[in-house]
Amino acid sequence: MNNSKFNIAEAKKHFSEIIHRVSYGKERITITKRGKPLAMLVPTPVESGLDHPSYTKGWLENDDPFFKIVNQIVKNRKKHLARIFKSKKG
């Protein structure tokens, strides 16, 4: 797992990117102030087998249409392309 350091001003400026790197890149980020460690961002552990709503037990039957819909949404999100917003000025 990679460890990176950002001073607090850089961390505020690039917060979204840092969170993305921690959660999806499984990177540890140390936030510093005047060169001294202030905080560390680390990815949260994922409990195996509990990462999909279809594993929820007790309130829906296994053949409930809800699970087909959720599976379709998840499948479509994997194909999702990010939108690029253009400035109205240009």
PyMOL Python script that loads the backbone (N, CA, C, O; Angstrom):
from pymol import cmd

cmd.read_pdbstr("""\
ATOM      1  N   MET A   1       0.857  -1.172   0.000  1.00  0.00           N
ATOM      2  CA  MET A   1       0.000   0.000   0.000  1.00  0.00           C
ATOM      3  C   MET A   1       0.902   1.234   0.000  1.00  0.00           C
ATOM      4  O   MET A   1       1.815   1.342   0.818  1.00  0.00           O
ATOM      5  N   ASN A   2       0.642   2.157  -0.916  1.00  0.00           N
ATOM      6  CA  ASN A   2       1.440   3.375  -1.038  1.00  0.00           C
ATOM      7  C   ASN A   2       1.120   4.352   0.078  1.00  0.00           C
ATOM      8  O   ASN A   2      -0.025   4.454   0.520  1.00  0.00           O
ATOM      9  N   ASN A   3       2.136   5.068   0.528  1.00  0.00           N
ATOM     10  CA  ASN A   3       1.958   6.142   1.495  1.00  0.00           C
ATOM     11  C   ASN A   3       2.365   7.449   0.829  1.00  0.00           C
ATOM     12  O   ASN A   3       3.446   7.543   0.247  1.00  0.00           O
ATOM     13  N   SER A   4       1.501   8.456   0.914  1.00  0.00           N
ATOM     14  CA  SER A   4       1.799   9.773   0.358  1.00  0.00           C
ATOM     15  C   SER A   4       1.568  10.820   1.426  1.00  0.00           C
ATOM     16  O   SER A   4       0.840  10.587   2.392  1.00  0.00           O
ATOM     17  N   LYS A   5       2.193  11.981   1.249  1.00  0.00           N
ATOM     18  CA  LYS A   5       2.018  13.086   2.193  1.00  0.00           C
ATOM     19  C   LYS A   5       1.519  14.324   1.459  1.00  0.00           C
ATOM     20  O   LYS A   5       1.951  14.622   0.346  1.00  0.00           O
ATOM     21  N   PHE A   6       0.604  15.035   2.101  1.00  0.00           N
ATOM     22  CA  PHE A   6       0.094  16.306   1.602  1.00  0.00           C
ATOM     23  C   PHE A   6       0.076  17.274   2.769  1.00  0.00           C
ATOM     24  O   PHE A   6      -0.319  16.909   3.876  1.00  0.00           O
ATOM     25  N   ASN A   7       0.506  18.515   2.525  1.00  0.00           N
ATOM     26  CA  ASN A   7       0.317  19.492   3.599  1.00  0.00           C
ATOM     27  C   ASN A   7      -1.158  19.873   3.620  1.00  0.00           C
ATOM     28  O   ASN A   7      -1.893  19.602   2.670  1.00  0.00           O
ATOM     29  N   ILE A   8      -1.573  20.491   4.690  1.00  0.00           N
ATOM     30  CA  ILE A   8      -3.008  20.729   4.897  1.00  0.00           C
ATOM     31  C   ILE A   8      -3.615  21.614   3.799  1.00  0.00           C
ATOM     32  O   ILE A   8      -4.768  21.415   3.416  1.00  0.00           O
ATOM     33  N   ALA A   9      -2.858  22.578   3.298  1.00  0.00           N
ATOM     34  CA  ALA A   9      -3.373  23.448   2.225  1.00  0.00           C
ATOM     35  C   ALA A   9      -3.592  22.649   0.939  1.00  0.00           C
ATOM     36  O   ALA A   9      -4.614  22.817   0.274  1.00  0.00           O
ATOM     37  N   GLU A  10      -2.633  21.775   0.582  1.00  0.00           N
ATOM     38  CA  GLU A  10      -2.799  20.929  -0.607  1.00  0.00           C
ATOM     39  C   GLU A  10      -3.968  19.976  -0.425  1.00  0.00           C
ATOM     40  O   GLU A  10      -4.731  19.730  -1.358  1.00  0.00           O
ATOM     41  N   ALA A  11      -4.105  19.438   0.786  1.00  0.00           N
ATOM     42  CA  ALA A  11      -5.189  18.493   1.065  1.00  0.00           C
ATOM     43  C   ALA A  11      -6.554  19.161   0.891  1.00  0.00           C
ATOM     44  O   ALA A  11      -7.474  18.553   0.343  1.00  0.00           O
ATOM     45  N   LYS A  12      -6.690  20.391   1.348  1.00  0.00           N
ATOM     46  CA  LYS A  12      -7.959  21.103   1.184  1.00  0.00           C
ATOM     47  C   LYS A  12      -8.238  21.369  -0.291  1.00  0.00           C
ATOM     48  O   LYS A  12      -9.375  21.250  -0.747  1.00  0.00           O
ATOM     49  N   LYS A  13      -7.206  21.724  -1.022  1.00  0.00           N
ATOM     50  CA  LYS A  13      -7.365  22.061  -2.432  1.00  0.00           C
ATOM     51  C   LYS A  13      -7.714  20.832  -3.278  1.00  0.00           C
ATOM     52  O   LYS A  13      -8.467  20.942  -4.245  1.00  0.00           O
ATOM     53  N   HIS A  14      -7.174  19.667  -2.920  1.00  0.00           N
ATOM     54  CA  HIS A  14      -7.344  18.445  -3.712  1.00  0.00           C
ATOM     55  C   HIS A  14      -8.090  17.351  -2.946  1.00  0.00           C
ATOM     56  O   HIS A  14      -7.823  16.163  -3.127  1.00  0.00           O
ATOM     57  N   PHE A  15      -9.027  17.764  -2.090  1.00  0.00           N
ATOM     58  CA  PHE A  15      -9.697  16.804  -1.212  1.00  0.00           C
ATOM     59  C   PHE A  15     -10.374  15.661  -1.970  1.00  0.00           C
ATOM     60  O   PHE A  15     -10.212  14.500  -1.594  1.00  0.00           O
ATOM     61  N   SER A  16     -11.120  15.961  -3.018  1.00  0.00           N
ATOM     62  CA  SER A  16     -11.825  14.915  -3.772  1.00  0.00           C
ATOM     63  C   SER A  16     -10.846  13.903  -4.367  1.00  0.00           C
ATOM     64  O   SER A  16     -11.077  12.695  -4.305  1.00  0.00           O
ATOM     65  N   GLU A  17      -9.770  14.396  -4.934  1.00  0.00           N
ATOM     66  CA  GLU A  17      -8.760  13.498  -5.512  1.00  0.00           C
ATOM     67  C   GLU A  17      -8.141  12.615  -4.443  1.00  0.00           C
ATOM     68  O   GLU A  17      -7.928  11.423  -4.665  1.00  0.00           O
ATOM     69  N   ILE A  18      -7.849  13.198  -3.275  1.00  0.00           N
ATOM     70  CA  ILE A  18      -7.237  12.436  -2.182  1.00  0.00           C
ATOM     71  C   ILE A  18      -8.177  11.337  -1.703  1.00  0.00           C
ATOM     72  O   ILE A  18      -7.755  10.197  -1.507  1.00  0.00           O
ATOM     73  N   ILE A  19      -9.446  11.678  -1.516  1.00  0.00           N
ATOM     74  CA  ILE A  19     -10.425  10.671  -1.078  1.00  0.00           C
ATOM     75  C   ILE A  19     -10.524   9.557  -2.107  1.00  0.00           C
ATOM     76  O   ILE A  19     -10.597   8.382  -1.746  1.00  0.00           O
ATOM     77  N   HIS A  20     -10.526   9.914  -3.383  1.00  0.00           N
ATOM     78  CA  HIS A  20     -10.574   8.906  -4.443  1.00  0.00           C
ATOM     79  C   HIS A  20      -9.355   7.987  -4.371  1.00  0.00           C
ATOM     80  O   HIS A  20      -9.490   6.768  -4.476  1.00  0.00           O
ATOM     81  N   ARG A  21      -8.184   8.559  -4.195  1.00  0.00           N
ATOM     82  CA  ARG A  21      -6.957   7.760  -4.127  1.00  0.00           C
ATOM     83  C   ARG A  21      -6.976   6.811  -2.936  1.00  0.00           C
ATOM     84  O   ARG A  21      -6.497   5.681  -3.027  1.00  0.00           O
ATOM     85  N   VAL A  22      -7.538   7.279  -1.809  1.00  0.00           N
ATOM     86  CA  VAL A  22      -7.606   6.425  -0.616  1.00  0.00           C
ATOM     87  C   VAL A  22      -8.620   5.306  -0.809  1.00  0.00           C
ATOM     88  O   VAL A  22      -8.320   4.141  -0.547  1.00  0.00           O
ATOM     89  N   SER A  23      -9.824   5.656  -1.267  1.00  0.00           N
ATOM     90  CA  SER A  23     -10.867   4.639  -1.341  1.00  0.00           C
ATOM     91  C   SER A  23     -10.715   3.671  -2.492  1.00  0.00           C
ATOM     92  O   SER A  23     -10.981   2.480  -2.329  1.00  0.00           O
ATOM     93  N   TYR A  24     -10.292   4.150  -3.659  1.00  0.00           N
ATOM     94  CA  TYR A  24     -10.212   3.265  -4.814  1.00  0.00           C
ATOM     95  C   TYR A  24      -8.799   2.779  -5.097  1.00  0.00           C
ATOM     96  O   TYR A  24      -8.612   1.683  -5.624  1.00  0.00           O
ATOM     97  N   GLY A  25      -7.819   3.576  -4.755  1.00  0.00           N
ATOM     98  CA  GLY A  25      -6.435   3.190  -4.998  1.00  0.00           C
ATOM     99  C   GLY A  25      -5.810   2.487  -3.822  1.00  0.00           C
ATOM    100  O   GLY A  25      -4.664   2.042  -3.892  1.00  0.00           O
ATOM    101  N   LYS A  26      -6.564   2.384  -2.731  1.00  0.00           N
ATOM    102  CA  LYS A  26      -6.086   1.735  -1.508  1.00  0.00           C
ATOM    103  C   LYS A  26      -4.761   2.338  -1.046  1.00  0.00           C
ATOM    104  O   LYS A  26      -3.829   1.627  -0.672  1.00  0.00           O
ATOM    105  N   GLU A  27      -4.708   3.669  -1.082  1.00  0.00           N
ATOM    106  CA  GLU A  27      -3.515   4.402  -0.703  1.00  0.00           C
ATOM    107  C   GLU A  27      -3.712   5.014   0.681  1.00  0.00           C
ATOM    108  O   GLU A  27      -4.830   5.374   1.051  1.00  0.00           O
ATOM    109  N   ARG A  28      -2.629   5.129   1.443  1.00  0.00           N
ATOM    110  CA  ARG A  28      -2.670   5.837   2.725  1.00  0.00           C
ATOM    111  C   ARG A  28      -2.118   7.235   2.493  1.00  0.00           C
ATOM    112  O   ARG A  28      -1.074   7.409   1.863  1.00  0.00           O
ATOM    113  N   ILE A  29      -2.829   8.226   3.008  1.00  0.00           N
ATOM    114  CA  ILE A  29      -2.403   9.610   2.834  1.00  0.00           C
ATOM    115  C   ILE A  29      -2.205  10.227   4.215  1.00  0.00           C
ATOM    116  O   ILE A  29      -3.096  10.179   5.063  1.00  0.00           O
ATOM    117  N   THR A  30      -1.029  10.805   4.429  1.00  0.00           N
ATOM    118  CA  THR A  30      -0.753  11.517   5.665  1.00  0.00           C
ATOM    119  C   THR A  30      -0.911  13.008   5.400  1.00  0.00           C
ATOM    120  O   THR A  30      -0.333  13.546   4.456  1.00  0.00           O
ATOM    121  N   ILE A  31      -1.705  13.672   6.247  1.00  0.00           N
ATOM    122  CA  ILE A  31      -1.893  15.109   6.165  1.00  0.00           C
ATOM    123  C   ILE A  31      -0.922  15.741   7.160  1.00  0.00           C
ATOM    124  O   ILE A  31      -0.880  15.361   8.330  1.00  0.00           O
ATOM    125  N   THR A  32      -0.146  16.706   6.682  1.00  0.00           N
ATOM    126  CA  THR A  32       0.855  17.324   7.546  1.00  0.00           C
ATOM    127  C   THR A  32       0.576  18.813   7.723  1.00  0.00           C
ATOM    128  O   THR A  32      -0.095  19.442   6.905  1.00  0.00           O
ATOM    129  N   LYS A  33       1.107  19.351   8.807  1.00  0.00           N
ATOM    130  CA  LYS A  33       1.058  20.785   9.064  1.00  0.00           C
ATOM    131  C   LYS A  33       2.445  21.193   9.517  1.00  0.00           C
ATOM    132  O   LYS A  33       2.937  20.743  10.552  1.00  0.00           O
ATOM    133  N   ARG A  34       3.062  22.044   8.734  1.00  0.00           N
ATOM    134  CA  ARG A  34       4.438  22.474   8.988  1.00  0.00           C
ATOM    135  C   ARG A  34       5.391  21.290   9.080  1.00  0.00           C
ATOM    136  O   ARG A  34       6.312  21.272   9.896  1.00  0.00           O
ATOM    137  N   GLY A  35       5.144  20.292   8.215  1.00  0.00           N
ATOM    138  CA  GLY A  35       6.020  19.132   8.135  1.00  0.00           C
ATOM    139  C   GLY A  35       5.760  18.041   9.161  1.00  0.00           C
ATOM    140  O   GLY A  35       6.385  16.982   9.102  1.00  0.00           O
ATOM    141  N   LYS A  36       4.855  18.277  10.098  1.00  0.00           N
ATOM    142  CA  LYS A  36       4.558  17.275  11.133  1.00  0.00           C
ATOM    143  C   LYS A  36       3.235  16.583  10.809  1.00  0.00           C
ATOM    144  O   LYS A  36       2.273  17.238  10.409  1.00  0.00           O
ATOM    145  N   PRO A  37       3.185  15.263  10.980  1.00  0.00           N
ATOM    146  CA  PRO A  37       1.936  14.532  10.700  1.00  0.00           C
ATOM    147  C   PRO A  37       0.785  15.040  11.565  1.00  0.00           C
ATOM    148  O   PRO A  37       0.932  15.217  12.775  1.00  0.00           O
ATOM    149  N   LEU A  38      -0.346  15.268  10.934  1.00  0.00           N
ATOM    150  CA  LEU A  38      -1.527  15.768  11.622  1.00  0.00           C
ATOM    151  C   LEU A  38      -2.636  14.714  11.646  1.00  0.00           C
ATOM    152  O   LEU A  38      -3.311  14.527  12.658  1.00  0.00           O
ATOM    153  N   ALA A  39      -2.809  14.029  10.513  1.00  0.00           N
ATOM    154  CA  ALA A  39      -3.853  13.003  10.401  1.00  0.00           C
ATOM    155  C   ALA A  39      -3.465  12.040   9.289  1.00  0.00           C
ATOM    156  O   ALA A  39      -2.615  12.345   8.453  1.00  0.00           O
ATOM    157  N   MET A  40      -4.104  10.868   9.292  1.00  0.00           N
ATOM    158  CA  MET A  40      -3.868   9.890   8.240  1.00  0.00           C
ATOM    159  C   MET A  40      -5.204   9.399   7.715  1.00  0.00           C
ATOM    160  O   MET A  40      -6.098   9.047   8.485  1.00  0.00           O
ATOM    161  N   LEU A  41      -5.328   9.381   6.392  1.00  0.00           N
ATOM    162  CA  LEU A  41      -6.510   8.826   5.740  1.00  0.00           C
ATOM    163  C   LEU A  41      -6.161   7.430   5.252  1.00  0.00           C
ATOM    164  O   LEU A  41      -5.176   7.243   4.538  1.00  0.00           O
ATOM    165  N   VAL A  42      -6.964   6.458   5.636  1.00  0.00           N
ATOM    166  CA  VAL A  42      -6.735   5.071   5.237  1.00  0.00           C
ATOM    167  C   VAL A  42      -8.029   4.496   4.696  1.00  0.00           C
ATOM    168  O   VAL A  42      -9.106   4.922   5.115  1.00  0.00           O
ATOM    169  N   PRO A  43      -7.958   3.534   3.769  1.00  0.00           N
ATOM    170  CA  PRO A  43      -9.186   2.931   3.240  1.00  0.00           C
ATOM    171  C   PRO A  43      -9.910   2.140   4.325  1.00  0.00           C
ATOM    172  O   PRO A  43      -9.282   1.555   5.208  1.00  0.00           O
ATOM    173  N   THR A  44     -11.229   2.130   4.248  1.00  0.00           N
ATOM    174  CA  THR A  44     -12.004   1.342   5.201  1.00  0.00           C
ATOM    175  C   THR A  44     -11.966  -0.121   4.786  1.00  0.00           C
ATOM    176  O   THR A  44     -11.942  -0.431   3.595  1.00  0.00           O
ATOM    177  N   PRO A  45     -11.960  -1.014   5.757  1.00  0.00           N
ATOM    178  CA  PRO A  45     -11.975  -2.437   5.409  1.00  0.00           C
ATOM    179  C   PRO A  45     -13.350  -2.845   4.888  1.00  0.00           C
ATOM    180  O   PRO A  45     -14.374  -2.379   5.388  1.00  0.00           O
ATOM    181  N   VAL A  46     -13.365  -3.704   3.896  1.00  0.00           N
ATOM    182  CA  VAL A  46     -14.615  -4.213   3.339  1.00  0.00           C
ATOM    183  C   VAL A  46     -14.834  -5.606   3.903  1.00  0.00           C
ATOM    184  O   VAL A  46     -13.964  -6.472   3.806  1.00  0.00           O
ATOM    185  N   GLU A  47     -15.997  -5.812   4.489  1.00  0.00           N
ATOM    186  CA  GLU A  47     -16.318  -7.132   5.012  1.00  0.00           C
ATOM    187  C   GLU A  47     -16.668  -8.034   3.843  1.00  0.00           C
ATOM    188  O   GLU A  47     -17.585  -7.732   3.078  1.00  0.00           O
ATOM    189  N   SER A  48     -15.954  -9.128   3.697  1.00  0.00           N
ATOM    190  CA  SER A  48     -16.203 -10.018   2.562  1.00  0.00           C
ATOM    191  C   SER A  48     -17.616 -10.582   2.618  1.00  0.00           C
ATOM    192  O   SER A  48     -18.105 -10.994   3.671  1.00  0.00           O
ATOM    193  N   GLY A  49     -18.250 -10.587   1.463  1.00  0.00           N
ATOM    194  CA  GLY A  49     -19.593 -11.162   1.366  1.00  0.00           C
ATOM    195  C   GLY A  49     -20.710 -10.193   1.712  1.00  0.00           C
ATOM    196  O   GLY A  49     -21.881 -10.529   1.533  1.00  0.00           O
ATOM    197  N   LEU A  50     -20.389  -9.010   2.197  1.00  0.00           N
ATOM    198  CA  LEU A  50     -21.434  -8.066   2.579  1.00  0.00           C
ATOM    199  C   LEU A  50     -21.414  -6.807   1.720  1.00  0.00           C
ATOM    200  O   LEU A  50     -21.966  -5.778   2.111  1.00  0.00           O
ATOM    201  N   ASP A  51     -20.782  -6.882   0.559  1.00  0.00           N
ATOM    202  CA  ASP A  51     -20.622  -5.692  -0.253  1.00  0.00           C
ATOM    203  C   ASP A  51     -21.706  -5.504  -1.306  1.00  0.00           C
ATOM    204  O   ASP A  51     -21.560  -4.649  -2.179  1.00  0.00           O
ATOM    205  N   HIS A  52     -22.769  -6.263  -1.253  1.00  0.00           N
ATOM    206  CA  HIS A  52     -23.850  -6.129  -2.228  1.00  0.00           C
ATOM    207  C   HIS A  52     -25.189  -6.220  -1.496  1.00  0.00           C
ATOM    208  O   HIS A  52     -25.362  -7.083  -0.635  1.00  0.00           O
ATOM    209  N   PRO A  53     -26.139  -5.339  -1.828  1.00  0.00           N
ATOM    210  CA  PRO A  53     -27.431  -5.343  -1.134  1.00  0.00           C
ATOM    211  C   PRO A  53     -28.183  -6.673  -1.224  1.00  0.00           C
ATOM    212  O   PRO A  53     -29.030  -6.954  -0.376  1.00  0.00           O
ATOM    213  N   SER A  54     -27.892  -7.491  -2.228  1.00  0.00           N
ATOM    214  CA  SER A  54     -28.619  -8.750  -2.354  1.00  0.00           C
ATOM    215  C   SER A  54     -28.278  -9.733  -1.243  1.00  0.00           C
ATOM    216  O   SER A  54     -28.967 -10.739  -1.074  1.00  0.00           O
ATOM    217  N   TYR A  55     -27.222  -9.453  -0.486  1.00  0.00           N
ATOM    218  CA  TYR A  55     -26.852 -10.339   0.622  1.00  0.00           C
ATOM    219  C   TYR A  55     -27.629 -10.014   1.900  1.00  0.00           C
ATOM    220  O   TYR A  55     -27.484 -10.710   2.905  1.00  0.00           O
ATOM    221  N   THR A  56     -28.448  -8.968   1.870  1.00  0.00           N
ATOM    222  CA  THR A  56     -29.254  -8.609   3.018  1.00  0.00           C
ATOM    223  C   THR A  56     -30.286  -9.702   3.257  1.00  0.00           C
ATOM    224  O   THR A  56     -30.938 -10.168   2.322  1.00  0.00           O
ATOM    225  N   LYS A  57     -30.428 -10.101   4.497  1.00  0.00           N
ATOM    226  CA  LYS A  57     -31.357 -11.190   4.810  1.00  0.00           C
ATOM    227  C   LYS A  57     -32.441 -10.706   5.766  1.00  0.00           C
ATOM    228  O   LYS A  57     -32.205  -9.831   6.599  1.00  0.00           O
ATOM    229  N   GLY A  58     -33.614 -11.278   5.636  1.00  0.00           N
ATOM    230  CA  GLY A  58     -34.648 -11.064   6.624  1.00  0.00           C
ATOM    231  C   GLY A  58     -35.814 -10.192   6.208  1.00  0.00           C
ATOM    232  O   GLY A  58     -36.906 -10.371   6.749  1.00  0.00           O
ATOM    233  N   TRP A  59     -35.657  -9.272   5.292  1.00  0.00           N
ATOM    234  CA  TRP A  59     -36.776  -8.395   4.980  1.00  0.00           C
ATOM    235  C   TRP A  59     -37.271  -8.516   3.545  1.00  0.00           C
ATOM    236  O   TRP A  59     -38.312  -7.952   3.208  1.00  0.00           O
ATOM    237  N   LEU A  60     -36.546  -9.242   2.691  1.00  0.00           N
ATOM    238  CA  LEU A  60     -37.007  -9.511   1.326  1.00  0.00           C
ATOM    239  C   LEU A  60     -36.726 -10.971   0.987  1.00  0.00           C
ATOM    240  O   LEU A  60     -35.761 -11.565   1.469  1.00  0.00           O
ATOM    241  N   GLU A  61     -37.571 -11.521   0.165  1.00  0.00           N
ATOM    242  CA  GLU A  61     -37.332 -12.883  -0.314  1.00  0.00           C
ATOM    243  C   GLU A  61     -36.246 -12.851  -1.389  1.00  0.00           C
ATOM    244  O   GLU A  61     -36.050 -11.827  -2.043  1.00  0.00           O
ATOM    245  N   ASN A  62     -35.547 -13.962  -1.570  1.00  0.00           N
ATOM    246  CA  ASN A  62     -34.456 -14.022  -2.546  1.00  0.00           C
ATOM    247  C   ASN A  62     -34.910 -13.752  -3.980  1.00  0.00           C
ATOM    248  O   ASN A  62     -34.121 -13.270  -4.793  1.00  0.00           O
ATOM    249  N   ASP A  63     -36.162 -14.053  -4.299  1.00  0.00           N
ATOM    250  CA  ASP A  63     -36.644 -13.849  -5.663  1.00  0.00           C
ATOM    251  C   ASP A  63     -37.383 -12.515  -5.838  1.00  0.00           C
ATOM    252  O   ASP A  63     -38.067 -12.322  -6.843  1.00  0.00           O
ATOM    253  N   ASP A  64     -37.255 -11.604  -4.888  1.00  0.00           N
ATOM    254  CA  ASP A  64     -37.902 -10.297  -4.974  1.00  0.00           C
ATOM    255  C   ASP A  64     -37.361  -9.520  -6.177  1.00  0.00           C
ATOM    256  O   ASP A  64     -36.152  -9.532  -6.407  1.00  0.00           O
ATOM    257  N   PRO A  65     -38.212  -8.848  -6.947  1.00  0.00           N
ATOM    258  CA  PRO A  65     -37.771  -8.080  -8.118  1.00  0.00           C
ATOM    259  C   PRO A  65     -36.751  -6.985  -7.784  1.00  0.00           C
ATOM    260  O   PRO A  65     -35.996  -6.547  -8.652  1.00  0.00           O
ATOM    261  N   PHE A  66     -36.738  -6.554  -6.537  1.00  0.00           N
ATOM    262  CA  PHE A  66     -35.779  -5.538  -6.102  1.00  0.00           C
ATOM    263  C   PHE A  66     -34.351  -5.928  -6.475  1.00  0.00           C
ATOM    264  O   PHE A  66     -33.579  -5.086  -6.933  1.00  0.00           O
ATOM    265  N   PHE A  67     -33.996  -7.196  -6.284  1.00  0.00           N
ATOM    266  CA  PHE A  67     -32.623  -7.634  -6.522  1.00  0.00           C
ATOM    267  C   PHE A  67     -32.264  -7.607  -8.009  1.00  0.00           C
ATOM    268  O   PHE A  67     -31.114  -7.335  -8.355  1.00  0.00           O
ATOM    269  N   LYS A  68     -33.224  -7.882  -8.891  1.00  0.00           N
ATOM    270  CA  LYS A  68     -32.970  -7.772 -10.329  1.00  0.00           C
ATOM    271  C   LYS A  68     -32.686  -6.322 -10.709  1.00  0.00           C
ATOM    272  O   LYS A  68     -31.791  -6.041 -11.506  1.00  0.00           O
ATOM    273  N   ILE A  69     -33.452  -5.414 -10.132  1.00  0.00           N
ATOM    274  CA  ILE A  69     -33.263  -3.995 -10.416  1.00  0.00           C
ATOM    275  C   ILE A  69     -31.896  -3.529  -9.918  1.00  0.00           C
ATOM    276  O   ILE A  69     -31.179  -2.832 -10.636  1.00  0.00           O
ATOM    277  N   VAL A  70     -31.533  -3.909  -8.699  1.00  0.00           N
ATOM    278  CA  VAL A  70     -30.241  -3.510  -8.139  1.00  0.00           C
ATOM    279  C   VAL A  70     -29.103  -4.076  -8.974  1.00  0.00           C
ATOM    280  O   VAL A  70     -28.136  -3.369  -9.257  1.00  0.00           O
ATOM    281  N   ASN A  71     -29.200  -5.322  -9.368  1.00  0.00           N
ATOM    282  CA  ASN A  71     -28.151  -5.920 -10.195  1.00  0.00           C
ATOM    283  C   ASN A  71     -28.010  -5.201 -11.531  1.00  0.00           C
ATOM    284  O   ASN A  71     -26.894  -5.041 -12.024  1.00  0.00           O
ATOM    285  N   GLN A  72     -29.114  -4.766 -12.125  1.00  0.00           N
ATOM    286  CA  GLN A  72     -29.067  -4.028 -13.386  1.00  0.00           C
ATOM    287  C   GLN A  72     -28.412  -2.668 -13.188  1.00  0.00           C
ATOM    288  O   GLN A  72     -27.623  -2.235 -14.027  1.00  0.00           O
ATOM    289  N   ILE A  73     -28.729  -1.992 -12.092  1.00  0.00           N
ATOM    290  CA  ILE A  73     -28.117  -0.697 -11.795  1.00  0.00           C
ATOM    291  C   ILE A  73     -26.610  -0.852 -11.633  1.00  0.00           C
ATOM    292  O   ILE A  73     -25.844  -0.062 -12.185  1.00  0.00           O
ATOM    293  N   VAL A  74     -26.180  -1.854 -10.888  1.00  0.00           N
ATOM    294  CA  VAL A  74     -24.751  -2.100 -10.680  1.00  0.00           C
ATOM    295  C   VAL A  74     -24.068  -2.395 -12.009  1.00  0.00           C
ATOM    296  O   VAL A  74     -22.978  -1.888 -12.275  1.00  0.00           O
ATOM    297  N   LYS A  75     -24.696  -3.204 -12.836  1.00  0.00           N
ATOM    298  CA  LYS A  75     -24.132  -3.535 -14.144  1.00  0.00           C
ATOM    299  C   LYS A  75     -23.977  -2.277 -15.006  1.00  0.00           C
ATOM    300  O   LYS A  75     -22.951  -2.090 -15.660  1.00  0.00           O
ATOM    301  N   ASN A  76     -25.003  -1.417 -15.002  1.00  0.00           N
ATOM    302  CA  ASN A  76     -24.959  -0.185 -15.787  1.00  0.00           C
ATOM    303  C   ASN A  76     -23.921   0.796 -15.265  1.00  0.00           C
ATOM    304  O   ASN A  76     -23.315   1.519 -16.056  1.00  0.00           O
ATOM    305  N   ARG A  77     -23.701   0.841 -13.960  1.00  0.00           N
ATOM    306  CA  ARG A  77     -22.711   1.771 -13.397  1.00  0.00           C
ATOM    307  C   ARG A  77     -21.305   1.396 -13.836  1.00  0.00           C
ATOM    308  O   ARG A  77     -20.452   2.274 -13.966  1.00  0.00           O
ATOM    309  N   LYS A  78     -21.046   0.128 -14.065  1.00  0.00           N
ATOM    310  CA  LYS A  78     -19.720  -0.287 -14.512  1.00  0.00           C
ATOM    311  C   LYS A  78     -19.435   0.225 -15.919  1.00  0.00           C
ATOM    312  O   LYS A  78     -18.274   0.371 -16.304  1.00  0.00           O
ATOM    313  N   LYS A  79     -20.493   0.499 -16.692  1.00  0.00           N
ATOM    314  CA  LYS A  79     -20.345   1.004 -18.050  1.00  0.00           C
ATOM    315  C   LYS A  79     -20.437   2.523 -18.095  1.00  0.00           C
ATOM    316  O   LYS A  79     -20.278   3.113 -19.163  1.00  0.00           O
ATOM    317  N   HIS A  80     -20.689   3.162 -16.971  1.00  0.00           N
ATOM    318  CA  HIS A  80     -20.914   4.604 -16.910  1.00  0.00           C
ATOM    319  C   HIS A  80     -19.659   5.381 -17.279  1.00  0.00           C
ATOM    320  O   HIS A  80     -18.566   5.079 -16.800  1.00  0.00           O
ATOM    321  N   LEU A  81     -19.823   6.375 -18.124  1.00  0.00           N
ATOM    322  CA  LEU A  81     -18.728   7.273 -18.473  1.00  0.00           C
ATOM    323  C   LEU A  81     -18.961   8.615 -17.783  1.00  0.00           C
ATOM    324  O   LEU A  81     -20.081   9.125 -17.760  1.00  0.00           O
ATOM    325  N   ALA A  82     -17.910   9.169 -17.231  1.00  0.00           N
ATOM    326  CA  ALA A  82     -18.028  10.440 -16.538  1.00  0.00           C
ATOM    327  C   ALA A  82     -18.436  11.549 -17.506  1.00  0.00           C
ATOM    328  O   ALA A  82     -17.990  11.580 -18.653  1.00  0.00           O
ATOM    329  N   ARG A  83     -19.273  12.442 -17.039  1.00  0.00           N
ATOM    330  CA  ARG A  83     -19.686  13.584 -17.851  1.00  0.00           C
ATOM    331  C   ARG A  83     -18.655  14.687 -17.714  1.00  0.00           C
ATOM    332  O   ARG A  83     -18.031  14.851 -16.665  1.00  0.00           O
ATOM    333  N   ILE A  84     -18.488  15.430 -18.774  1.00  0.00           N
ATOM    334  CA  ILE A  84     -17.588  16.572 -18.749  1.00  0.00           C
ATOM    335  C   ILE A  84     -18.444  17.828 -18.874  1.00  0.00           C
ATOM    336  O   ILE A  84     -19.154  18.013 -19.862  1.00  0.00           O
ATOM    337  N   PHE A  85     -18.368  18.677 -17.872  1.00  0.00           N
ATOM    338  CA  PHE A  85     -19.144  19.907 -17.891  1.00  0.00           C
ATOM    339  C   PHE A  85     -18.326  20.996 -18.566  1.00  0.00           C
ATOM    340  O   PHE A  85     -17.150  21.199 -18.267  1.00  0.00           O
ATOM    341  N   LYS A  86     -18.987  21.689 -19.484  1.00  0.00           N
ATOM    342  CA  LYS A  86     -18.321  22.774 -20.188  1.00  0.00           C
ATOM    343  C   LYS A  86     -18.777  24.103 -19.613  1.00  0.00           C
ATOM    344  O   LYS A  86     -19.935  24.270 -19.230  1.00  0.00           O
ATOM    345  N   SER A  87     -17.860  25.029 -19.563  1.00  0.00           N
ATOM    346  CA  SER A  87     -18.158  26.362 -19.061  1.00  0.00           C
ATOM    347  C   SER A  87     -19.131  27.060 -19.995  1.00  0.00           C
ATOM    348  O   SER A  87     -19.010  26.944 -21.214  1.00  0.00           O
ATOM    349  N   LYS A  88     -20.086  27.780 -19.440  1.00  0.00           N
ATOM    350  CA  LYS A  88     -21.043  28.526 -20.264  1.00  0.00           C
ATOM    351  C   LYS A  88     -20.410  29.760 -20.882  1.00  0.00           C
ATOM    352  O   LYS A  88     -20.933  30.311 -21.851  1.00  0.00           O
ATOM    353  N   LYS A  89     -19.281  30.199 -20.324  1.00  0.00           N
ATOM    354  CA  LYS A  89     -18.597  31.393 -20.831  1.00  0.00           C
ATOM    355  C   LYS A  89     -17.889  31.119 -22.141  1.00  0.00           C
ATOM    356  O   LYS A  89     -17.809  32.002 -22.996  1.00  0.00           O
ATOM    357  N   GLY A  90     -17.363  29.886 -22.318  1.00  0.00           N
ATOM    358  CA  GLY A  90     -16.549  29.595 -23.488  1.00  0.00           C
ATOM    359  C   GLY A  90     -17.326  29.072 -24.600  1.00  0.00           C
ATOM    360  O   GLY A  90     -16.771  28.780 -25.659  1.00  0.00           O
TER     361      GLY A  90
END
""", "prot")
cmd.dss("prot")
cmd.show_as("cartoon", "prot")
cmd.util.cbc("prot")
cmd.orient("prot")
